[in-house]
Amino acid sequence: MSHTRPRRARRVQLSTPGSSEKMMAKAAASDADHVFLDLEDAVAPNQKVASRKKIVEALNTLDWGTKVRCVRINDLSTEYAYEDIIEVVEGAGHNLDTIMMTKVTSAADILFADRLLSMMEKKLKLGRRIGLEALIEEVEGMQNIDSIARATDRLECLVFGMGDFSASMGISLDAVIGSNDDYPGDMWHYARFRLVIACRAAGLDPVDGPYADFSNVDGYREECRRAGTLGCVGKWAIHPSQIAIAREAFSPTVAKVAEARRLVQAYAAAEAEGSGAIKVDGVMVDVATIRLLRNGILSKAELYGM
């Protein structure tokens, strides 16, 4: 059965350790569009099992407002992944929007979680489906990205995880933490571009991953700009100081929204009179222009209530 994917705001996805009740409470009160409570890298192995219960408690008791509530599980090669899903969904399935899968390398990884969630939703009589998000952070995952993107309509989003992807590629640590001065150009251009293409072809949201040097405000803002230029809808924040920057970078300005609506209205009037292209303030506007505006600025404005 085919389902319509829900539209969710993902301008900023805030990473929050599932082992810290204090940080989860701060995340719930933040201005992030999306918060993922982490069971993977941010949680020590001896804390992973206990952190599931802390996440369940946080999902069930904190006021998350309109945020997307997500849990990042451990990857399927570990001993933790299946119980991450089972314990979190059984404990807080009614208050969970998506599950983020890590180190996805093939469509089979996505299908495993899809089938497990389908059975649990029936058993627990959940009123709505829990979505899936997938991290592309291994070379195998990037090679198989098209089949991953089309694995199931439960999948909503692909995220480029440049940290583990760098380890998979053998890239230097300096480049990973945000300093790529030795490389001529954007070293992530191909990977981001490839991920955006796969997402758009499959109807998914493309999201850019973390920027480790959170003290470098200008560096983070520039990475947001690059990702947004290629079509990403948002970026991770690993520190609350990055939230406002990402929200601004991935939101159209009020002026641009107003201008887009003016151009659409002008073109509609001209089209009604039989014109296929018009000139507005010295700029040519045709059907391709209108498509760009509707799929870009105006679609974002609608989602963000502008």
PyMOL commands that set and color helices and strands:
alter all, ss='L'
color gray80, all
select helices_A, chain A and resi 21-28+45-61+81-95+107-124+139-143+145-149+162-169+173-176+189-202+217-229+240-249+254-272+287-295+297-303
alter helices_A, ss='H'
color red, helices_A
select strands_A, chain A and resi 12-17+34-38+68-72+98-101+131-136+155-160+205-208+234-237+277-280+283-286
alter strands_A, ss='S'
color yellow, strands_A
deselect
rebuild
show_as cartoon
